[in-house]
């Protein structure tokens, strides 16, 4: 039984890992927003579902820009997307933090809980097997026991073939592990671990076209193009949007201003890994 076919089975612990900048957070948000609004995603549309998104990396400003680029606006009912930016709760490898996230999931009746990313949600060292085991013991197993699916976003190690960054114990207690790679405007998800035979052992390709960005942004290809142009022309993406656009728009065949704005935010996010933002839930 699928929650999001063919990526997230219902009531399962799922991991997506990828190198930085691949777009794993973008994909997670795409899944979360579509599930919360009942939008068609990969297969047929389904009734809106409550999603709890615990975001330890992305600012709310970037969140709003990405949702706008995906075609959502103030008229969209996103009430089932329960989002927290840098949530002020305890570490999820400790009993206190586990209780808090489980309470939140019950409060919003979430069928899917997303943790983005694992390394920032725990206190213990990422390469310590006990960190992962404690996360499973206190958080993951309790969410699963309550019938929820859990999507854990993780960074890849230096050698992509060896899986997620840190201890190999990260895969011990999960049901499905997707390795995410990008080739051009395609995202490829390869199942490197699966518990169930009804999950096909093959690559799953998500074409990021206008279904991902339905307003002015024409998919991840245009986002990549904007970021490449900013780098090629040595533009300072810390300038104000107006000043950067005044320079950027003069480049031949430059993408639209919303695309540039999204590229600017993405480049800042990749550069800045620390920060504090107000949560929607607290």
C-alpha positions in Angstrom: 0.0 0.0 0.0 1.5 3.3 -1.1 1.2 6.7 0.6 3.0 8.3 -2.4 3.4 5.8 -5.2 6.0 4.7 -6.0 8.3 6.4 -3.5 6.8 6.2 0.0 4.9 3.1 1.2 2.3 3.7 3.9 3.5 3.2 7.5 7.1 2.7 6.5 10.4 4.3 7.4 12.0 5.8 4.2 15.3 7.5 3.5 16.3 9.7 0.6 20.0 10.5 0.6 21.9 12.6 -1.9 24.9 14.9 -2.3 24.4 18.6 -1.4 22.7 20.7 -4.0 21.0 17.7 -5.7 17.5 18.9 -4.8 16.5 16.5 -2.1 14.8 19.2 0.0 13.1 20.5 -3.1 11.7 17.1 -3.8 10.6 16.6 -0.2 8.7 19.9 -0.3 7.1 19.0 -3.6 5.9 15.7 -2.1 4.7 17.4 1.1 2.7 20.2 -0.6 1.1 17.9 -3.2 0.1 15.4 -0.5 -1.3 18.2 1.7 -3.4 19.7 -1.1 -4.4 16.5 -2.9 -2.6 17.6 -6.1 -1.7 14.9 -8.7 1.8 13.7 -8.0 3.5 10.9 -10.1 0.2 9.0 -10.3 -3.4 10.0 -9.7 -4.5 12.7 -7.2 -5.6 11.6 -3.8 -7.6 13.2 -1.0 -5.6 15.9 1.0 -3.4 14.4 3.7 -1.9 15.9 6.8 1.9 16.2 6.6 4.3 17.3 9.4 7.5 18.8 7.9 10.3 19.3 10.4 12.8 21.5 8.5 16.2 22.0 10.0 17.8 23.7 7.0 15.5 25.9 4.9 14.3 29.4 5.8 10.7 30.4 5.6 11.6 32.9 2.9 13.0 30.1 0.7 9.9 28.0 1.5 7.5 30.7 0.3 9.5 31.2 -2.9 9.6 27.5 -3.7 5.9 27.1 -3.0 5.1 30.1 -5.2 7.3 28.7 -7.9 5.4 25.4 -7.7 2.2 27.2 -8.4 0.8 27.6 -4.9 -0.5 31.0 -3.7 -2.5 32.7 -1.0 -5.7 31.1 -2.3 -4.2 27.6 -2.0 -5.4 25.6 1.0 -2.2 24.5 2.6 -3.7 24.0 6.0 -2.7 20.3 6.0 0.9 21.2 5.5 2.2 21.6 9.1 5.6 23.2 8.7 8.3 24.1 11.3 11.5 25.8 10.4 14.4 25.0 12.7 11.9 23.6 15.3 12.8 24.3 18.9 12.3 20.8 20.2 14.7 18.4 21.8 17.0 16.1 19.8 15.3 13.2 18.2 17.8 10.7 19.5 16.6 11.6 23.0 13.4 10.7 24.8 12.3 14.3 25.3 12.6 15.3 21.6 11.0 12.0 20.5 8.0 12.7 22.7 7.7 16.2 21.4 7.6 15.2 17.7 5.2 12.3 18.4 2.9 14.8 20.2 3.1 17.2 17.2 2.3 14.4 14.8 -0.7 13.4 16.9 -1.8 17.0 17.2 -1.9 17.5 13.4 -2.9 13.9 12.6 0.0 13.6 10.2 0.2 10.5 8.0 3.6 11.6 6.8 6.4 13.1 8.9 9.4 14.5 7.1 12.7 15.2 8.9 15.1 17.4 6.8 17.9 16.7 7.5 18.8 13.9 10.0 22.2 15.2 11.0 20.6 18.4 12.3 17.8 16.7 14.2 20.0 14.7 16.5 22.5 15.5 19.2 24.8 12.5 18.8 27.6 12.2 16.3 26.4 11.3 12.8 29.1 8.5 12.5 28.1 6.9 15.8 25.9 3.9 15.4 24.3 4.6 18.8 23.0 8.0 17.5 21.0 6.2 14.8 19.9 3.4 17.1 18.6 5.9 19.7 16.8 7.8 17.0 15.1 4.6 15.9 14.3 3.5 19.5 12.8 6.8 20.6 11.5 8.5 17.5 11.1 6.3 14.4 9.6 3.2 15.9 7.0 5.3 17.8 5.9 7.2 14.7 5.7 3.9 12.9 3.7 2.3 15.7 1.1 5.0 15.4 0.7 4.2 11.7 2.7 7.1 10.3 5.1 7.1 7.4 8.5 8.7 8.1 10.7 10.3 5.4 14.2 11.0 6.5 16.3 13.2 4.3 20.1 12.6 4.6 23.4 13.7 3.1 25.4 11.3 1.0 28.9 10.4 2.0 32.0 11.2 -0.2 31.5 7.9 -1.9 27.9 7.8 -3.1 28.1 4.0 -3.5 28.6 3.6 0.3 25.3 5.4 1.1 24.4 8.1 3.5 27.1 10.1 5.3 28.1 8.7 8.7 27.6 5.2 10.2 26.4 2.3 8.1 23.8 1.7 10.9 21.6 4.3 9.3 20.2 1.6 7.1 19.7 -1.0 9.7 16.1 -0.3 10.7 14.6 1.5 7.7 12.2 -0.1 5.2 13.3 1.6 2.0 16.4 3.6 1.0 16.4 5.8 -2.1 19.7 7.0 -3.5 19.0 10.3 -5.3 21.1 11.5 -8.3 20.6 14.1 -10.9 21.3 14.0 -14.7 20.3 17.2 -16.4 16.7 18.0 -15.6 16.0 14.5 -14.3 16.0 13.2 -10.8 16.7 9.5 -10.4 15.8 7.5 -7.3 17.5 4.1 -7.0 16.3 1.7 -4.3 19.5 0.6 -2.5 17.5 -1.2 0.2 13.9 -2.5 0.3 12.1 -4.9 2.6 9.1 -5.7 0.4 9.1 -7.5 -2.9 6.2 -5.4 -4.3 8.6 -2.5 -4.4 10.2 -2.8 -7.9 14.0 -3.0 -7.9 14.5 -0.3 -10.6 15.4 3.3 -11.0 12.6 5.7 -10.6 12.9 8.9 -12.7 11.2 12.1 -11.8 11.2 14.6 -14.7 11.2 18.1 -13.1 9.1 19.9 -15.7 6.3 22.4 -15.3 4.7 20.0 -12.9 7.3 21.0 -10.4 7.3 24.7 -11.1 4.0 25.8 -12.7 4.3 29.6 -12.5 7.2 31.4 -14.1 9.9 28.9 -13.3 10.2 26.1 -15.9 11.7 23.4 -13.8 15.0 22.6 -12.3 16.8 23.2 -15.7 16.0 26.9 -15.6 17.0 27.1 -11.9 20.3 25.4 -12.8 20.8 27.8 -15.7 20.2 30.9 -13.5 22.7 29.6 -10.9 25.2 28.8 -13.6 24.9 32.3 -15.1 25.4 33.9 -11.7 28.6 31.9 -11.2 29.8 32.4 -14.8 29.4 36.2 -14.6 30.8 36.4 -11.0 27.6 38.1 -9.8 27.3 38.9 -6.1 24.1 37.0 -5.1 24.2 38.7 -1.7 23.0 41.9 -3.5 19.4 43.0 -3.1 17.1 41.3 -5.6 16.5 44.6 -7.4 20.2 45.2 -7.8 21.0 41.7 -8.9 18.1 41.7 -11.4 19.3 44.9 -12.9 22.6 43.2 -13.8 21.2 39.7 -14.4 18.5 40.7 -16.9 21.2 42.1 -19.3 22.7 38.7 -19.8 21.5 37.2 -23.1 18.8 34.5 -22.7 18.7 35.0 -19.0 15.8 33.3 -17.2 12.9 35.2 -15.6 13.2 37.3 -12.4 11.3 34.7 -10.3 13.8 32.1 -11.5 16.7 34.4 -10.6 15.2 35.1 -7.2 14.9 31.3 -6.5 18.5 30.8 -7.7 19.7 33.6 -5.4 17.9 32.0 -2.4 19.2 28.5 -3.2 22.8 29.7 -3.5 22.5 31.6 -0.2 21.1 28.4 1.4 23.9 26.3 0.1 26.4 28.8 1.5 24.8 29.3 4.9 24.1 26.3 7.0 23.4 28.0 10.2 20.6 30.3 11.3 17.5 30.6 13.3 14.0 31.1 12.0 10.6 31.3 13.5 8.6 28.1 13.4 5.1 27.9 12.1 4.2 25.4 14.8 5.7 27.1 17.9 
